[in-house]
Amino acid sequence: MATILIYGYDLQMARKLSEPLRRENHNVIICENDEPIPSGMATPPLVILDAQLRWITCRPLFDQCKSLGCPVLFLTADRNMVTHLRALYPGPSDVLTLPFAPKALIAKVTGLLGTQEGLRELTVDEQERVAHLDGQRVELTAQEFALLLALMENPDMPISREQLLRKAWGYQSMGDTRTVDVHVQRLRKKLGGERIETVYKCGYRLKMA
């Protein structure tokens, strides 16, 4: 079961999309167009986004999708837009053209959710202070590398923002925990949005398994 967020002008269309998805046991949420993606989810939700939305309306949402690593399924009635929409989003994305059959919707959603299932191999070389994903070097700043090492001390276990401040950068007082959030978002962009989970009312967890 996955969490799927639907954004678009047409409430009737959103309900038509939600019915077959709920039959597949997905948690479907119909959102207001200016509503941000809810925080605290274990894995990034899949976002269904109506391509008719004005850029000024969906830009904040689009940026949030990129920062969290959410798969995006665009909706459009214009088949000439398919290639453009797929190229628009740097993360996993697909396009569903209207009108659609429920089987086509399920196939698109299943394909996008499959991109979240496998984690690339993550290794670090503390002496050289570099990280690798599937053998390819990932360029990290000193602060990002220190944060990654702190998360790797207890892989697959939640760690609070206050603990990360102390372990990564040696803060003795609580300080400004928003610093952790900023660097986690940057690290997510480089390692993949599925790698670091937000743990509700706690902090973060690095997925290794």
Sequence and secondary structure as in RCSB ss.txt:
>XXXX:A:sequence
MATILIYGYDLQMARKLSEPLRRENHNVIICENDEPIPSGMATPPLVILDAQLRWITCRPLFDQCKSLGCPVLFL
TADRNMVTHLRALYPGPSDVLTLPFAPKALIAKVTGLLGTQEGLRELTVDEQERVAHLDGQRVELTAQEFALLLA
LMENPDMPISREQLLRKAWGYQSMGDTRTVDVHVQRLRKKLGGERIETVYKCGYRLKMA
>XXXX:A:secstr
  EEEEE S HHHHHHHHHHHHHTT EEEEE TT    S  SS  EEEEETTS HHHHHHHHHHHHHHT  EEEE
ES GGGHHHHHHH SSSEEEEESS  HHHHHHHHHHHHHTTT    EEEETTTTEEEETTEEE   HHHHHHHHH
HHTSTTS EEHHHHHHHHH  SS   THHHHHHHHHHHHHH TTTEEEETTTEEEE   
